[in-house]
Amino acid sequence: MDLLSVRQRLVASNIANAATPGYKTMDMNFEQELRSAIPSLPGIDEVEGLKTNNDGNNVNIDREARLLSENALRFSVASQLLKTQIKYLKNAIDEGRNS
């Protein structure tokens, strides 16, 4: 969920700077960061291969909107999984009290 929160902030920042001259789109490799699952902050890199406007900005609103949707879906799934795990733990604790 921490990775998803970081990604959400990055995408929101890209959208907020869509009209900022010279701004370069930033992102993280979500899958790589998830695999490594290290407790530090994820690596944030400038996104390569995007079309750059005359003012030097390369934010693609369609790309960022897609990333927001993907991130929201991943966050929803992760939070539901966490909620289920907490429910199982709570049930296990409650069963121990009733014995």
C-alpha positions in Angstrom: 0.0 0.0 0.0 3.0 2.3 0.6 4.1 1.8 -3.0 0.6 2.6 -4.2 0.5 5.8 -2.2 3.9 6.9 -3.6 2.7 6.1 -7.1 -0.6 8.0 -6.5 1.4 11.1 -5.5 3.7 10.8 -8.5 0.8 10.6 -11.0 -1.0 13.4 -9.3 2.1 15.6 -9.4 2.5 14.8 -13.2 -1.1 15.9 -13.8 -0.6 19.0 -11.7 2.4 19.9 -13.7 0.9 19.1 -17.1 1.1 22.8 -18.1 4.5 23.5 -16.4 7.1 24.3 -19.1 10.1 22.0 -18.9 8.5 19.6 -16.4 9.4 15.9 -17.0 7.1 13.1 -16.2 8.2 11.1 -13.2 7.2 7.5 -12.3 8.4 4.4 -10.5 8.7 0.8 -11.7 5.8 -0.5 -9.6 6.4 -4.2 -10.4 10.1 -4.0 -9.8 9.6 -2.2 -6.5 6.9 -4.7 -5.4 9.2 -7.6 -6.2 12.1 -6.2 -4.2 9.8 -5.2 -1.3 12.5 -3.3 0.4 11.5 -1.0 3.3 13.1 2.1 1.7 11.5 4.6 -0.6 10.9 3.3 -4.2 13.2 4.5 -7.0 11.7 7.4 -8.9 12.8 7.9 -12.4 12.1 10.3 -15.3 10.0 8.5 -17.8 11.8 8.1 -21.1 10.2 7.8 -24.6 7.4 10.3 -24.1 6.6 13.0 -26.7 8.0 16.3 -25.5 6.0 19.5 -26.3 7.6 22.7 -27.5 7.8 24.0 -23.9 9.8 20.9 -22.8 6.9 19.3 -20.9 6.2 15.6 -21.6 3.2 14.9 -19.5 0.6 12.8 -21.4 -2.8 13.2 -19.6 -4.2 10.0 -21.2 -1.3 8.0 -19.8 -1.6 9.6 -16.3 -5.4 9.0 -16.2 -4.8 5.3 -17.1 -2.1 5.1 -14.3 -4.6 6.7 -11.8 -7.2 4.1 -12.7 -4.7 1.2 -12.4 -3.4 2.5 -9.1 -6.9 3.0 -7.7 -7.8 -0.6 -8.7 -4.5 -2.0 -7.1 -5.1 0.0 -4.0 -8.7 -1.3 -3.7 -7.5 -4.9 -4.1 -4.7 -4.4 -1.6 -7.0 -2.8 1.0 -9.6 -5.6 0.6 -6.9 -8.2 1.1 -5.6 -6.4 4.2 -9.2 -6.1 5.5 -9.7 -9.8 5.0 -6.4 -10.6 6.9 -7.4 -8.4 9.8 -10.8 -10.1 9.9 -9.2 -13.5 10.1 -6.9 -12.3 12.9 -9.8 -10.8 14.8 -11.8 -14.0 14.4 -8.8 -16.0 15.7 -8.5 -13.8 18.7 -12.2 -13.8 19.4 -12.3 -17.7 19.2 -9.4 -17.8 21.7 -11.5 -15.8 24.2 -14.6 -18.0 23.8 -12.7 -21.2 24.6 
